[in-house]
Amino acid sequence: MEALITCIIIVALVIFLLIKTAKVVPQKEAWLVERLGKYHSTLTAGLHILIPFIDRIAYQQDLKEEAIDVPPQQCVTRDNITVEVDGLLYLQVIDPIKASYGISNYLFACVQLAQTTLRSEIGKLDLDRTFEERAAINAAICAELDKASDPWGVKVTRYEIKTIKPPLSVLDAMEKQMRAEREKRAQIAESEGERQAKINRADGERCEAISLSEGEKQRRINEAEGKAEEIRLVADATAKGIATIAAAIRNEGGSEAVNLQLAEKYIAEFGKLAKECNTLVIPSNLADVAGFVKGASKVLELDKNQKN
């Protein structure tokens, strides 16, 4: 019976020693071993055997990137407006030894440093610019934290502002300002539209006037060209008629025919004159039609001799 109890004690002791000595480190973790109270080694992922009662796991550091919520805080802008700002901090343990022995609580230190740096950066800007300069504020905080956390073995990857909450009175004023700005832009857009419409109408009227004047100009040119062509054709026809008459006069019997036609024209025109007027002055040689015809014949004969 005593032997059985002894075996049970020995087995329990072995199990206890195995539990104390055999350690399995998960992936992306680093365990720091102290031997007799002094740093000895860093255990990475895998199975490790420790010396019981001499070695102990002092710190367990997570090497994955962590997202830490930075609590909201009151910040005063350069124009003395109090705003409430909160954010997110992303960091990663790079050196587990420094993270364990360089500072007691690197998470608390990073959060506090992020808050103080945020207050400092917000104090450099006016309220309106705090909404516009978020990227610049994030970059400044991240650079400051990364520089300060280097002795702690921590790498600050980025910082992001979540919300910026001004007071309600400021929000009301900003809303009124934005409403006024939108109305202003609407009026400007409407006036620009009216201006463009007037310009378009003026351009249309100018183009219409130019087109009408060009059409009127072309119409007058066409009429002038038509009249010139008409005059030329009439002149050509008259010249051809005169040439034909002259040729007929040169032929045999042409002079007698012309004399006869002139006598007929003379008598006919004198008869019309007697019908249209109540008072008539009769020349003394009215009956001398033969003399008139003879004079005309001499003219034609003279013209014929000049042409020959």
Solvent accessible surface area in square Angstrom, and as a share of the most:
residue,aa,sasa,rsa
1,M,176,0.79
2,E,143,0.64
3,A,70,0.55
4,L,103,0.51
5,I,84,0.42
6,T,69,0.40
7,C,71,0.43
8,I,103,0.52
9,I,106,0.54
10,I,93,0.47
11,V,85,0.49
12,A,57,0.44
13,L,94,0.47
14,V,71,0.41
15,I,90,0.46
16,F,91,0.38
17,L,53,0.26
18,L,101,0.50
19,I,111,0.56
20,K,87,0.37
21,T,12,0.07
22,A,35,0.27
23,K,50,0.21
24,V,104,0.60
25,V,3,0.02
26,P,63,0.39
27,Q,137,0.61
28,K,88,0.37
29,E,45,0.20
30,A,3,0.02
31,W,29,0.10
32,L,0,0.00
33,V,1,0.01
34,E,13,0.06
35,R,78,0.28
36,L,142,0.71
37,G,59,0.57
38,K,155,0.66
39,Y,77,0.29
40,H,88,0.39
41,S,34,0.22
42,T,44,0.26
43,L,15,0.07
44,T,85,0.49
45,A,47,0.36
46,G,32,0.30
47,L,118,0.59
48,H,48,0.22
49,I,120,0.61
50,L,11,0.06
51,I,74,0.38
52,P,40,0.25
53,F,154,0.64
54,I,67,0.34
55,D,13,0.07
56,R,133,0.48
57,I,36,0.18
58,A,25,0.19
59,Y,84,0.32
60,Q,110,0.49
61,Q,19,0.09
62,D,52,0.27
63,L,43,0.21
64,K,99,0.42
65,E,80,0.36
66,E,44,0.20
67,A,67,0.52
68,I,29,0.14
69,D,84,0.43
70,V,0,0.00
71,P,65,0.41
72,P,79,0.50
73,Q,19,0.09
74,Q,105,0.47
75,C,1,0.01
76,V,81,0.46
77,T,4,0.02
78,R,141,0.51
79,D,64,0.33
80,N,124,0.64
81,I,45,0.23
82,T,60,0.35
83,V,1,0.00
84,E,56,0.25
85,V,0,0.00
86,D,20,0.10
87,G,0,0.00
88,L,48,0.24
89,L,0,0.00
90,Y,43,0.16
91,L,0,0.00
92,Q,46,0.20
93,V,4,0.02
94,I,109,0.55
95,D,43,0.22
96,P,20,0.12
97,I,69,0.35
98,K,91,0.39
99,A,4,0.03
100,S,9,0.06
101,Y,97,0.37
102,G,45,0.44
103,I,36,0.18
104,S,121,0.78
105,N,78,0.40
106,Y,23,0.09
107,L,62,0.31
108,F,124,0.52
109,A,19,0.15
110,C,1,0.00
111,V,17,0.10
112,Q,75,0.33
113,L,45,0.23
114,A,0,0.00
115,Q,22,0.10
116,T,62,0.36
117,T,14,0.08
118,L,0,0.00
119,R,102,0.37
120,S,59,0.38
121,E,32,0.14
122,I,0,0.00
123,G,30,0.29
124,K,116,0.49
125,L,21,0.10
126,D,43,0.22
127,L,11,0.05
128,D,82,0.42
129,R,99,0.36
130,T,0,0.00
131,F,69,0.29
132,E,130,0.58
133,E,49,0.22
134,R,79,0.29
135,A,79,0.62
136,A,56,0.44
137,I,3,0.02
138,N,20,0.10
139,A,64,0.50
140,A,34,0.26
141,I,0,0.00
142,C,24,0.14
143,A,66,0.51
144,E,70,0.31
145,L,0,0.00
146,D,40,0.21
147,K,143,0.61
148,A,33,0.26
149,S,0,0.00
150,D,93,0.48
151,P,80,0.51
152,W,44,0.15
153,G,5,0.05
154,V,6,0.03
155,K,89,0.38
156,V,2,0.01
157,T,52,0.30
158,R,111,0.40
159,Y,2,0.01
160,E,76,0.34
161,I,12,0.06
162,K,82,0.35
163,T,57,0.33
164,I,13,0.07
165,K,114,0.48
166,P,12,0.07
167,P,51,0.32
168,L,142,0.71
169,S,81,0.52
170,V,24,0.14
171,L,74,0.37
172,D,78,0.40
173,A,59,0.45
174,M,48,0.21
175,E,95,0.42
176,K,132,0.56
177,Q,112,0.50
178,M,94,0.42
179,R,107,0.39
180,A,58,0.45
181,E,67,0.30
182,R,119,0.43
183,E,95,0.43
184,K,112,0.48
185,R,119,0.44
186,A,61,0.47
187,Q,121,0.54
188,I,86,0.44
189,A,67,0.52
190,E,111,0.50
191,S,58,0.37
192,E,88,0.40
193,G,41,0.40
194,E,93,0.42
195,R,138,0.50
196,Q,87,0.39
197,A,36,0.28
198,K,127,0.54
199,I,67,0.34
200,N,83,0.42
201,R,142,0.52
202,A,55,0.43
203,D,59,0.31
204,G,40,0.39
205,E,115,0.52
206,R,137,0.50
207,C,68,0.40
208,E,104,0.47
209,A,58,0.45
210,I,82,0.42
211,S,70,0.45
212,L,121,0.60
213,S,64,0.41
214,E,96,0.43
215,G,40,0.39
216,E,62,0.28
217,K,120,0.51
218,Q,97,0.43
219,R,110,0.40
220,R,151,0.55
221,I,65,0.33
222,N,77,0.40
223,E,80,0.36
224,A,60,0.47
225,E,105,0.47
226,G,40,0.39
227,K,127,0.54
228,A,60,0.46
229,E,75,0.34
230,E,105,0.47
231,I,120,0.61
232,R,122,0.44
233,L,94,0.47
234,V,89,0.51
235,A,55,0.42
236,D,56,0.29
237,A,63,0.49
238,T,73,0.42
239,A,58,0.45
240,K,143,0.61
241,G,31,0.30
242,I,104,0.53
243,A,60,0.46
244,T,91,0.53
245,I,103,0.52
246,A,16,0.12
247,A,47,0.36
248,A,51,0.39
249,I,20,0.10
250,R,99,0.36
251,N,100,0.51
252,E,181,0.81
253,G,41,0.40
254,G,10,0.09
255,S,36,0.23
256,E,115,0.52
257,A,62,0.48
258,V,25,0.14
259,N,30,0.15
260,L,112,0.56
261,Q,105,0.47
262,L,57,0.28
263,A,16,0.13
264,E,99,0.44
265,K,117,0.50
266,Y,64,0.24
267,I,105,0.53
268,A,52,0.40
269,E,100,0.45
270,F,48,0.20
271,G,31,0.29
272,K,112,0.47
273,L,81,0.40
274,A,48,0.37
275,K,178,0.75
276,E,141,0.63
277,C,59,0.35
278,N,166,0.85
279,T,114,0.67
280,L,57,0.28
281,V,131,0.75
282,I,102,0.52
283,P,55,0.34
284,S,125,0.80
285,N,93,0.48
286,L,56,0.28
287,A,100,0.77
288,D,72,0.37
289,V,38,0.22
290,A,80,0.62
291,G,32,0.31
292,F,89,0.37
293,V,21,0.12
294,K,127,0.54
295,G,34,0.33
296,A,22,0.17
297,S,27,0.18
298,K,128,0.54
299,V,98,0.56
300,L,43,0.22
301,E,82,0.37
302,L,104,0.52
303,D,60,0.31
304,K,53,0.23
305,N,85,0.43
306,Q,133,0.59
307,K,109,0.46
308,N,133,0.68
